[in-house]
């Protein structure tokens, strides 16, 4: 599974980017995005996703829902 950053919630604070052990988070036009091909929700590294743990905005980083 992967996570995504809700664009209209993201403040561009950059707290999440350095916390990602997979380098899945990058900045695009002053907002941050998660590459779903790289995101593992920190499995194998941490017990919980670190981006969610450090994000100051509740529900800004959520599970990616695919059809």
mmJSON file of the N, C-alpha and C atoms, coordinates in Angstrom:
{"data_MODEL":{"atom_site":{
"group_PDB":["ATOM","ATOM","ATOM","ATOM","ATOM","ATOM","ATOM","ATOM","ATOM","ATOM","ATOM","ATOM","ATOM","ATOM","ATOM","ATOM","ATOM","ATOM","ATOM","ATOM","ATOM","ATOM","ATOM","ATOM","ATOM","ATOM","ATOM","ATOM","ATOM","ATOM","ATOM","ATOM","ATOM","ATOM","ATOM","ATOM","ATOM","ATOM","ATOM","ATOM","ATOM","ATOM","ATOM","ATOM","ATOM","ATOM","ATOM","ATOM","ATOM","ATOM","ATOM","ATOM","ATOM","ATOM","ATOM","ATOM","ATOM","ATOM","ATOM","ATOM","ATOM","ATOM","ATOM","ATOM","ATOM","ATOM","ATOM","ATOM","ATOM","ATOM","ATOM","ATOM","ATOM","ATOM","ATOM","ATOM","ATOM","ATOM","ATOM","ATOM","ATOM","ATOM","ATOM","ATOM","ATOM","ATOM","ATOM","ATOM","ATOM","ATOM","ATOM","ATOM","ATOM","ATOM","ATOM","ATOM","ATOM","ATOM","ATOM","ATOM","ATOM","ATOM","ATOM","ATOM","ATOM","ATOM","ATOM","ATOM","ATOM","ATOM","ATOM","ATOM","ATOM","ATOM","ATOM","ATOM","ATOM","ATOM","ATOM","ATOM","ATOM","ATOM","ATOM","ATOM","ATOM","ATOM","ATOM","ATOM","ATOM","ATOM","ATOM","ATOM","ATOM","ATOM","ATOM","ATOM","ATOM","ATOM","ATOM","ATOM","ATOM","ATOM","ATOM","ATOM","ATOM","ATOM","ATOM","ATOM","ATOM","ATOM","ATOM","ATOM","ATOM","ATOM","ATOM","ATOM","ATOM","ATOM","ATOM","ATOM","ATOM","ATOM","ATOM","ATOM","ATOM","ATOM","ATOM","ATOM","ATOM","ATOM","ATOM","ATOM","ATOM","ATOM","ATOM","ATOM","ATOM","ATOM","ATOM","ATOM","ATOM","ATOM","ATOM","ATOM","ATOM","ATOM","ATOM","ATOM","ATOM","ATOM","ATOM","ATOM","ATOM","ATOM","ATOM","ATOM","ATOM","ATOM","ATOM","ATOM","ATOM"],
"id":[1,2,3,4,5,6,7,8,9,10,11,12,13,14,15,16,17,18,19,20,21,22,23,24,25,26,27,28,29,30,31,32,33,34,35,36,37,38,39,40,41,42,43,44,45,46,47,48,49,50,51,52,53,54,55,56,57,58,59,60,61,62,63,64,65,66,67,68,69,70,71,72,73,74,75,76,77,78,79,80,81,82,83,84,85,86,87,88,89,90,91,92,93,94,95,96,97,98,99,100,101,102,103,104,105,106,107,108,109,110,111,112,113,114,115,116,117,118,119,120,121,122,123,124,125,126,127,128,129,130,131,132,133,134,135,136,137,138,139,140,141,142,143,144,145,146,147,148,149,150,151,152,153,154,155,156,157,158,159,160,161,162,163,164,165,166,167,168,169,170,171,172,173,174,175,176,177,178,179,180,181,182,183,184,185,186,187,188,189,190,191,192,193,194,195,196,197,198,199,200,201],
"type_symbol":["N","C","C","N","C","C","N","C","C","N","C","C","N","C","C","N","C","C","N","C","C","N","C","C","N","C","C","N","C","C","N","C","C","N","C","C","N","C","C","N","C","C","N","C","C","N","C","C","N","C","C","N","C","C","N","C","C","N","C","C","N","C","C","N","C","C","N","C","C","N","C","C","N","C","C","N","C","C","N","C","C","N","C","C","N","C","C","N","C","C","N","C","C","N","C","C","N","C","C","N","C","C","N","C","C","N","C","C","N","C","C","N","C","C","N","C","C","N","C","C","N","C","C","N","C","C","N","C","C","N","C","C","N","C","C","N","C","C","N","C","C","N","C","C","N","C","C","N","C","C","N","C","C","N","C","C","N","C","C","N","C","C","N","C","C","N","C","C","N","C","C","N","C","C","N","C","C","N","C","C","N","C","C","N","C","C","N","C","C","N","C","C","N","C","C","N","C","C","N","C","C"],
"label_atom_id":["N","CA","C","N","CA","C","N","CA","C","N","CA","C","N","CA","C","N","CA","C","N","CA","C","N","CA","C","N","CA","C","N","CA","C","N","CA","C","N","CA","C","N","CA","C","N","CA","C","N","CA","C","N","CA","C","N","CA","C","N","CA","C","N","CA","C","N","CA","C","N","CA","C","N","CA","C","N","CA","C","N","CA","C","N","CA","C","N","CA","C","N","CA","C","N","CA","C","N","CA","C","N","CA","C","N","CA","C","N","CA","C","N","CA","C","N","CA","C","N","CA","C","N","CA","C","N","CA","C","N","CA","C","N","CA","C","N","CA","C","N","CA","C","N","CA","C","N","CA","C","N","CA","C","N","CA","C","N","CA","C","N","CA","C","N","CA","C","N","CA","C","N","CA","C","N","CA","C","N","CA","C","N","CA","C","N","CA","C","N","CA","C","N","CA","C","N","CA","C","N","CA","C","N","CA","C","N","CA","C","N","CA","C","N","CA","C","N","CA","C","N","CA","C","N","CA","C","N","CA","C","N","CA","C"],
"label_alt_id":[null,null,null,null,null,null,null,null,null,null,null,null,null,null,null,null,null,null,null,null,null,null,null,null,null,null,null,null,null,null,null,null,null,null,null,null,null,null,null,null,null,null,null,null,null,null,null,null,null,null,null,null,null,null,null,null,null,null,null,null,null,null,null,null,null,null,null,null,null,null,null,null,null,null,null,null,null,null,null,null,null,null,null,null,null,null,null,null,null,null,null,null,null,null,null,null,null,null,null,null,null,null,null,null,null,null,null,null,null,null,null,null,null,null,null,null,null,null,null,null,null,null,null,null,null,null,null,null,null,null,null,null,null,null,null,null,null,null,null,null,null,null,null,null,null,null,null,null,null,null,null,null,null,null,null,null,null,null,null,null,null,null,null,null,null,null,null,null,null,null,null,null,null,null,null,null,null,null,null,null,null,null,null,null,null,null,null,null,null,null,null,null,null,null,null,null,null,null,null,null,null],
"label_comp_id":["UNK","UNK","UNK","UNK","UNK","UNK","UNK","UNK","UNK","UNK","UNK","UNK","UNK","UNK","UNK","UNK","UNK","UNK","UNK","UNK","UNK","UNK","UNK","UNK","UNK","UNK","UNK","UNK","UNK","UNK","UNK","UNK","UNK","UNK","UNK","UNK","UNK","UNK","UNK","UNK","UNK","UNK","UNK","UNK","UNK","UNK","UNK","UNK","UNK","UNK","UNK","UNK","UNK","UNK","UNK","UNK","UNK","UNK","UNK","UNK","UNK","UNK","UNK","UNK","UNK","UNK","UNK","UNK","UNK","UNK","UNK","UNK","UNK","UNK","UNK","UNK","UNK","UNK","UNK","UNK","UNK","UNK","UNK","UNK","UNK","UNK","UNK","UNK","UNK","UNK","UNK","UNK","UNK","UNK","UNK","UNK","UNK","UNK","UNK","UNK","UNK","UNK","UNK","UNK","UNK","UNK","UNK","UNK","UNK","UNK","UNK","UNK","UNK","UNK","UNK","UNK","UNK","UNK","UNK","UNK","UNK","UNK","UNK","UNK","UNK","UNK","UNK","UNK","UNK","UNK","UNK","UNK","UNK","UNK","UNK","UNK","UNK","UNK","UNK","UNK","UNK","UNK","UNK","UNK","UNK","UNK","UNK","UNK","UNK","UNK","UNK","UNK","UNK","UNK","UNK","UNK","UNK","UNK","UNK","UNK","UNK","UNK","UNK","UNK","UNK","UNK","UNK","UNK","UNK","UNK","UNK","UNK","UNK","UNK","UNK","UNK","UNK","UNK","UNK","UNK","UNK","UNK","UNK","UNK","UNK","UNK","UNK","UNK","UNK","UNK","UNK","UNK","UNK","UNK","UNK","UNK","UNK","UNK","UNK","UNK","UNK"],
"label_asym_id":["A","A","A","A","A","A","A","A","A","A","A","A","A","A","A","A","A","A","A","A","A","A","A","A","A","A","A","A","A","A","A","A","A","A","A","A","A","A","A","A","A","A","A","A","A","A","A","A","A","A","A","A","A","A","A","A","A","A","A","A","A","A","A","A","A","A","A","A","A","A","A","A","A","A","A","A","A","A","A","A","A","A","A","A","A","A","A","A","A","A","A","A","A","A","A","A","A","A","A","A","A","A","A","A","A","A","A","A","A","A","A","A","A","A","A","A","A","A","A","A","A","A","A","A","A","A","A","A","A","A","A","A","A","A","A","A","A","A","A","A","A","A","A","A","A","A","A","A","A","A","A","A","A","A","A","A","A","A","A","A","A","A","A","A","A","A","A","A","A","A","A","A","A","A","A","A","A","A","A","A","A","A","A","A","A","A","A","A","A","A","A","A","A","A","A","A","A","A","A","A","A"],
"label_entity_id":["1","1","1","1","1","1","1","1","1","1","1","1","1","1","1","1","1","1","1","1","1","1","1","1","1","1","1","1","1","1","1","1","1","1","1","1","1","1","1","1","1","1","1","1","1","1","1","1","1","1","1","1","1","1","1","1","1","1","1","1","1","1","1","1","1","1","1","1","1","1","1","1","1","1","1","1","1","1","1","1","1","1","1","1","1","1","1","1","1","1","1","1","1","1","1","1","1","1","1","1","1","1","1","1","1","1","1","1","1","1","1","1","1","1","1","1","1","1","1","1","1","1","1","1","1","1","1","1","1","1","1","1","1","1","1","1","1","1","1","1","1","1","1","1","1","1","1","1","1","1","1","1","1","1","1","1","1","1","1","1","1","1","1","1","1","1","1","1","1","1","1","1","1","1","1","1","1","1","1","1","1","1","1","1","1","1","1","1","1","1","1","1","1","1","1","1","1","1","1","1","1"],
"label_seq_id":[1,1,1,2,2,2,3,3,3,4,4,4,5,5,5,6,6,6,7,7,7,8,8,8,9,9,9,10,10,10,11,11,11,12,12,12,13,13,13,14,14,14,15,15,15,16,16,16,17,17,17,18,18,18,19,19,19,20,20,20,21,21,21,22,22,22,23,23,23,24,24,24,25,25,25,26,26,26,27,27,27,28,28,28,29,29,29,30,30,30,31,31,31,32,32,32,33,33,33,34,34,34,35,35,35,36,36,36,37,37,37,38,38,38,39,39,39,40,40,40,41,41,41,42,42,42,43,43,43,44,44,44,45,45,45,46,46,46,47,47,47,48,48,48,49,49,49,50,50,50,51,51,51,52,52,52,53,53,53,54,54,54,55,55,55,56,56,56,57,57,57,58,58,58,59,59,59,60,60,60,61,61,61,62,62,62,63,63,63,64,64,64,65,65,65,66,66,66,67,67,67],
"pdbx_PDB_ins_code":[null,null,null,null,null,null,null,null,null,null,null,null,null,null,null,null,null,null,null,null,null,null,null,null,null,null,null,null,null,null,null,null,null,null,null,null,null,null,null,null,null,null,null,null,null,null,null,null,null,null,null,null,null,null,null,null,null,null,null,null,null,null,null,null,null,null,null,null,null,null,null,null,null,null,null,null,null,null,null,null,null,null,null,null,null,null,null,null,null,null,null,null,null,null,null,null,null,null,null,null,null,null,null,null,null,null,null,null,null,null,null,null,null,null,null,null,null,null,null,null,null,null,null,null,null,null,null,null,null,null,null,null,null,null,null,null,null,null,null,null,null,null,null,null,null,null,null,null,null,null,null,null,null,null,null,null,null,null,null,null,null,null,null,null,null,null,null,null,null,null,null,null,null,null,null,null,null,null,null,null,null,null,null,null,null,null,null,null,null,null,null,null,null,null,null,null,null,null,null,null,null],
"Cartn_x":[0.843,0.0,0.885,0.314,1.039,0.215,0.883,0.216,0.213,-0.628,-0.626,-0.799,-0.324,-0.485,-1.648,-2.618,-3.774,-3.307,-3.278,-2.672,-3.264,-4.574,-5.171,-5.01,-4.443,-4.152,-2.686,-1.816,-0.37,0.005,0.788,1.245,2.635,3.272,4.613,5.681,5.421,6.354,7.626,7.614,8.74,9.125,8.324,8.648,8.716,7.916,7.814,8.985,9.486,10.476,11.708,12.385,13.591,13.319,12.082,11.733,11.52,11.334,11.025,12.279,12.284,13.454,13.61,12.578,12.602,12.75,12.949,13.031,11.828,10.654,9.437,8.759,9.201,8.56,9.429,8.791,9.519,8.643,9.304,8.601,8.255,7.005,6.533,5.732,6.255,5.576,5.21,6.169,6.021,5.091,4.676,3.899,4.643,4.284,4.978,4.081,4.688,3.973,4.721,3.979,4.556,4.484,5.621,5.687,5.154,3.999,3.408,4.247,5.126,5.997,7.131,7.43,8.499,7.989,6.773,6.228,5.874,6.364,6.046,5.374,4.952,4.412,5.425,6.69,7.834,7.976,7.278,7.426,8.887,9.369,10.749,11.706,11.207,12.029,11.491,10.184,9.534,8.179,7.64,6.331,5.182,5.38,4.344,4.964,4.158,4.682,5.214,6.467,7.101,6.582,6.177,5.641,4.365,3.517,2.281,2.606,3.602,3.971,4.464,5.148,5.706,4.862,3.887,3.053,2.219,2.287,1.524,0.033,-0.375,-1.77,-2.45,-3.5,-4.242,-4.864,-4.746,-5.329,-4.834,-3.618,-2.996,-2.373,-1.884,-1.272,-2.168,-2.724,-3.742,-3.405,-4.049,-3.822,-4.253,-3.46,-3.793,-4.841,-5.951,-7.036,-6.964,-6.834,-6.797,-8.042,-8.476,-9.708,-9.443],
"Cartn_y":[-1.177,0.0,1.236,2.333,3.59,4.705,5.794,6.974,8.067,9.086,10.259,11.493,12.603,13.878,14.604,15.026,15.751,17.168,17.488,18.736,19.979,20.046,21.255,21.347,20.315,20.336,20.672,20.356,20.519,21.999,22.362,23.742,23.95,22.882,22.982,23.166,22.707,22.922,22.093,21.029,20.127,19.215,19.12,18.251,16.784,16.376,14.977,14.481,15.334,14.892,14.214,14.806,14.141,12.899,12.693,11.543,10.261,10.359,9.191,8.349,7.093,6.241,5.742,5.938,5.451,6.567,7.787,8.94,9.018,8.706,8.706,10.076,11.007,12.318,13.358,14.155,15.215,16.46,17.594,18.867,19.153,19.552,19.93,21.22,22.304,23.608,23.993,23.918,24.315,23.425,22.301,21.306,19.983,19.055,17.774,16.657,15.707,14.562,13.286,12.185,10.88,10.011,9.459,8.541,7.185,6.752,5.498,4.266,4.377,3.252,3.08,4.128,4.077,3.965,4.41,4.425,3.011,2.679,1.387,1.582,2.837,3.194,2.872,2.936,2.719,1.28,0.333,-1.071,-1.491,-2.186,-2.626,-1.607,-0.402,0.662,1.118,1.382,1.91,1.227,1.328,0.732,1.534,2.829,3.694,4.589,5.054,5.962,7.251,7.55,8.702,10.033,10.078,11.321,11.727,10.748,11.022,11.486,10.871,11.204,12.641,13.167,14.518,15.599,15.225,16.22,17.006,18.353,19.163,19.285,18.79,18.9,17.535,17.44,16.184,15.797,14.53,13.939,14.564,15.092,15.609,14.461,13.458,12.287,11.096,10.522,9.481,8.301,7.146,6.002,6.324,5.871,6.023,4.977,5.427,4.521,4.326,3.074,2.774,2.004,2.228,1.578,0.185],
"Cartn_z":[0.0,0.0,0.0,-0.353,-0.445,0.186,0.461,0.994,-0.053,0.164,-0.704,0.168,-0.337,0.336,-0.33,0.467,-0.05,-0.386,-1.66,-2.138,-1.484,-1.338,-0.772,0.748,1.365,2.797,3.06,2.112,2.285,2.347,3.381,3.536,2.963,2.505,1.954,3.016,4.228,5.341,5.224,4.463,4.196,5.352,6.386,7.52,7.112,6.164,5.773,4.928,4.051,3.058,3.654,4.635,5.148,5.992,6.394,7.228,6.441,5.126,4.307,4.058,4.527,4.329,2.892,2.077,0.695,-0.336,0.121,-0.786,-1.717,-1.18,-1.981,-2.026,-1.185,-1.105,-1.794,-2.65,-3.337,-3.432,-3.684,-3.793,-5.244,-5.467,-6.797,-6.632,-7.155,-7.082,-5.652,-4.757,-3.349,-2.533,-3.083,-2.35,-2.456,-1.606,-1.587,-2.082,-2.769,-3.317,-2.942,-2.909,-2.602,-3.852,-4.227,-5.371,-4.895,-5.396,-4.916,-5.235,-6.216,-6.551,-5.54,-4.786,-3.797,-2.359,-2.115,-0.749,-0.278,0.908,1.538,2.89,3.186,4.494,5.592,5.255,6.163,6.652,6.012,6.401,6.255,7.25,7.257,7.841,8.089,8.665,10.02,10.08,11.278,11.469,12.684,12.97,12.368,12.185,11.621,10.554,9.61,8.588,9.223,8.969,9.59,9.06,7.811,7.262,7.991,8.29,9.018,10.434,11.045,12.419,12.554,11.546,11.655,10.989,10.213,9.517,10.529,10.475,11.422,11.089,9.925,9.491,9.575,10.393,10.518,9.192,8.845,7.644,6.352,6.376,5.152,4.357,5.077,4.431,4.722,3.666,3.785,2.879,3.101,2.21,0.771,-0.174,-1.586,-1.934,-2.456,-2.849,-4.342,-4.765,-6.197,-6.58,-7.791,-8.261,-8.747],
"occupancy":[1.0,1.0,1.0,1.0,1.0,1.0,1.0,1.0,1.0,1.0,1.0,1.0,1.0,1.0,1.0,1.0,1.0,1.0,1.0,1.0,1.0,1.0,1.0,1.0,1.0,1.0,1.0,1.0,1.0,1.0,1.0,1.0,1.0,1.0,1.0,1.0,1.0,1.0,1.0,1.0,1.0,1.0,1.0,1.0,1.0,1.0,1.0,1.0,1.0,1.0,1.0,1.0,1.0,1.0,1.0,1.0,1.0,1.0,1.0,1.0,1.0,1.0,1.0,1.0,1.0,1.0,1.0,1.0,1.0,1.0,1.0,1.0,1.0,1.0,1.0,1.0,1.0,1.0,1.0,1.0,1.0,1.0,1.0,1.0,1.0,1.0,1.0,1.0,1.0,1.0,1.0,1.0,1.0,1.0,1.0,1.0,1.0,1.0,1.0,1.0,1.0,1.0,1.0,1.0,1.0,1.0,1.0,1.0,1.0,1.0,1.0,1.0,1.0,1.0,1.0,1.0,1.0,1.0,1.0,1.0,1.0,1.0,1.0,1.0,1.0,1.0,1.0,1.0,1.0,1.0,1.0,1.0,1.0,1.0,1.0,1.0,1.0,1.0,1.0,1.0,1.0,1.0,1.0,1.0,1.0,1.0,1.0,1.0,1.0,1.0,1.0,1.0,1.0,1.0,1.0,1.0,1.0,1.0,1.0,1.0,1.0,1.0,1.0,1.0,1.0,1.0,1.0,1.0,1.0,1.0,1.0,1.0,1.0,1.0,1.0,1.0,1.0,1.0,1.0,1.0,1.0,1.0,1.0,1.0,1.0,1.0,1.0,1.0,1.0,1.0,1.0,1.0,1.0,1.0,1.0,1.0,1.0,1.0,1.0,1.0,1.0],
"B_iso_or_equiv":[0.0,0.0,0.0,0.0,0.0,0.0,0.0,0.0,0.0,0.0,0.0,0.0,0.0,0.0,0.0,0.0,0.0,0.0,0.0,0.0,0.0,0.0,0.0,0.0,0.0,0.0,0.0,0.0,0.0,0.0,0.0,0.0,0.0,0.0,0.0,0.0,0.0,0.0,0.0,0.0,0.0,0.0,0.0,0.0,0.0,0.0,0.0,0.0,0.0,0.0,0.0,0.0,0.0,0.0,0.0,0.0,0.0,0.0,0.0,0.0,0.0,0.0,0.0,0.0,0.0,0.0,0.0,0.0,0.0,0.0,0.0,0.0,0.0,0.0,0.0,0.0,0.0,0.0,0.0,0.0,0.0,0.0,0.0,0.0,0.0,0.0,0.0,0.0,0.0,0.0,0.0,0.0,0.0,0.0,0.0,0.0,0.0,0.0,0.0,0.0,0.0,0.0,0.0,0.0,0.0,0.0,0.0,0.0,0.0,0.0,0.0,0.0,0.0,0.0,0.0,0.0,0.0,0.0,0.0,0.0,0.0,0.0,0.0,0.0,0.0,0.0,0.0,0.0,0.0,0.0,0.0,0.0,0.0,0.0,0.0,0.0,0.0,0.0,0.0,0.0,0.0,0.0,0.0,0.0,0.0,0.0,0.0,0.0,0.0,0.0,0.0,0.0,0.0,0.0,0.0,0.0,0.0,0.0,0.0,0.0,0.0,0.0,0.0,0.0,0.0,0.0,0.0,0.0,0.0,0.0,0.0,0.0,0.0,0.0,0.0,0.0,0.0,0.0,0.0,0.0,0.0,0.0,0.0,0.0,0.0,0.0,0.0,0.0,0.0,0.0,0.0,0.0,0.0,0.0,0.0,0.0,0.0,0.0,0.0,0.0,0.0],
"pdbx_formal_charge":[null,null,null,null,null,null,null,null,null,null,null,null,null,null,null,null,null,null,null,null,null,null,null,null,null,null,null,null,null,null,null,null,null,null,null,null,null,null,null,null,null,null,null,null,null,null,null,null,null,null,null,null,null,null,null,null,null,null,null,null,null,null,null,null,null,null,null,null,null,null,null,null,null,null,null,null,null,null,null,null,null,null,null,null,null,null,null,null,null,null,null,null,null,null,null,null,null,null,null,null,null,null,null,null,null,null,null,null,null,null,null,null,null,null,null,null,null,null,null,null,null,null,null,null,null,null,null,null,null,null,null,null,null,null,null,null,null,null,null,null,null,null,null,null,null,null,null,null,null,null,null,null,null,null,null,null,null,null,null,null,null,null,null,null,null,null,null,null,null,null,null,null,null,null,null,null,null,null,null,null,null,null,null,null,null,null,null,null,null,null,null,null,null,null,null,null,null,null,null,null,null],
"auth_seq_id":[1,1,1,2,2,2,3,3,3,4,4,4,5,5,5,6,6,6,7,7,7,8,8,8,9,9,9,10,10,10,11,11,11,12,12,12,13,13,13,14,14,14,15,15,15,16,16,16,17,17,17,18,18,18,19,19,19,20,20,20,21,21,21,22,22,22,23,23,23,24,24,24,25,25,25,26,26,26,27,27,27,28,28,28,29,29,29,30,30,30,31,31,31,32,32,32,33,33,33,34,34,34,35,35,35,36,36,36,37,37,37,38,38,38,39,39,39,40,40,40,41,41,41,42,42,42,43,43,43,44,44,44,45,45,45,46,46,46,47,47,47,48,48,48,49,49,49,50,50,50,51,51,51,52,52,52,53,53,53,54,54,54,55,55,55,56,56,56,57,57,57,58,58,58,59,59,59,60,60,60,61,61,61,62,62,62,63,63,63,64,64,64,65,65,65,66,66,66,67,67,67],
"auth_comp_id":["UNK","UNK","UNK","UNK","UNK","UNK","UNK","UNK","UNK","UNK","UNK","UNK","UNK","UNK","UNK","UNK","UNK","UNK","UNK","UNK","UNK","UNK","UNK","UNK","UNK","UNK","UNK","UNK","UNK","UNK","UNK","UNK","UNK","UNK","UNK","UNK","UNK","UNK","UNK","UNK","UNK","UNK","UNK","UNK","UNK","UNK","UNK","UNK","UNK","UNK","UNK","UNK","UNK","UNK","UNK","UNK","UNK","UNK","UNK","UNK","UNK","UNK","UNK","UNK","UNK","UNK","UNK","UNK","UNK","UNK","UNK","UNK","UNK","UNK","UNK","UNK","UNK","UNK","UNK","UNK","UNK","UNK","UNK","UNK","UNK","UNK","UNK","UNK","UNK","UNK","UNK","UNK","UNK","UNK","UNK","UNK","UNK","UNK","UNK","UNK","UNK","UNK","UNK","UNK","UNK","UNK","UNK","UNK","UNK","UNK","UNK","UNK","UNK","UNK","UNK","UNK","UNK","UNK","UNK","UNK","UNK","UNK","UNK","UNK","UNK","UNK","UNK","UNK","UNK","UNK","UNK","UNK","UNK","UNK","UNK","UNK","UNK","UNK","UNK","UNK","UNK","UNK","UNK","UNK","UNK","UNK","UNK","UNK","UNK","UNK","UNK","UNK","UNK","UNK","UNK","UNK","UNK","UNK","UNK","UNK","UNK","UNK","UNK","UNK","UNK","UNK","UNK","UNK","UNK","UNK","UNK","UNK","UNK","UNK","UNK","UNK","UNK","UNK","UNK","UNK","UNK","UNK","UNK","UNK","UNK","UNK","UNK","UNK","UNK","UNK","UNK","UNK","UNK","UNK","UNK","UNK","UNK","UNK","UNK","UNK","UNK"],
"auth_asym_id":["A","A","A","A","A","A","A","A","A","A","A","A","A","A","A","A","A","A","A","A","A","A","A","A","A","A","A","A","A","A","A","A","A","A","A","A","A","A","A","A","A","A","A","A","A","A","A","A","A","A","A","A","A","A","A","A","A","A","A","A","A","A","A","A","A","A","A","A","A","A","A","A","A","A","A","A","A","A","A","A","A","A","A","A","A","A","A","A","A","A","A","A","A","A","A","A","A","A","A","A","A","A","A","A","A","A","A","A","A","A","A","A","A","A","A","A","A","A","A","A","A","A","A","A","A","A","A","A","A","A","A","A","A","A","A","A","A","A","A","A","A","A","A","A","A","A","A","A","A","A","A","A","A","A","A","A","A","A","A","A","A","A","A","A","A","A","A","A","A","A","A","A","A","A","A","A","A","A","A","A","A","A","A","A","A","A","A","A","A","A","A","A","A","A","A","A","A","A","A","A","A"],
"auth_atom_id":["N","CA","C","N","CA","C","N","CA","C","N","CA","C","N","CA","C","N","CA","C","N","CA","C","N","CA","C","N","CA","C","N","CA","C","N","CA","C","N","CA","C","N","CA","C","N","CA","C","N","CA","C","N","CA","C","N","CA","C","N","CA","C","N","CA","C","N","CA","C","N","CA","C","N","CA","C","N","CA","C","N","CA","C","N","CA","C","N","CA","C","N","CA","C","N","CA","C","N","CA","C","N","CA","C","N","CA","C","N","CA","C","N","CA","C","N","CA","C","N","CA","C","N","CA","C","N","CA","C","N","CA","C","N","CA","C","N","CA","C","N","CA","C","N","CA","C","N","CA","C","N","CA","C","N","CA","C","N","CA","C","N","CA","C","N","CA","C","N","CA","C","N","CA","C","N","CA","C","N","CA","C","N","CA","C","N","CA","C","N","CA","C","N","CA","C","N","CA","C","N","CA","C","N","CA","C","N","CA","C","N","CA","C","N","CA","C","N","CA","C","N","CA","C","N","CA","C","N","CA","C","N","CA","C"],
"pdbx_PDB_model_num":[1,1,1,1,1,1,1,1,1,1,1,1,1,1,1,1,1,1,1,1,1,1,1,1,1,1,1,1,1,1,1,1,1,1,1,1,1,1,1,1,1,1,1,1,1,1,1,1,1,1,1,1,1,1,1,1,1,1,1,1,1,1,1,1,1,1,1,1,1,1,1,1,1,1,1,1,1,1,1,1,1,1,1,1,1,1,1,1,1,1,1,1,1,1,1,1,1,1,1,1,1,1,1,1,1,1,1,1,1,1,1,1,1,1,1,1,1,1,1,1,1,1,1,1,1,1,1,1,1,1,1,1,1,1,1,1,1,1,1,1,1,1,1,1,1,1,1,1,1,1,1,1,1,1,1,1,1,1,1,1,1,1,1,1,1,1,1,1,1,1,1,1,1,1,1,1,1,1,1,1,1,1,1,1,1,1,1,1,1,1,1,1,1,1,1,1,1,1,1,1,1]
}}}
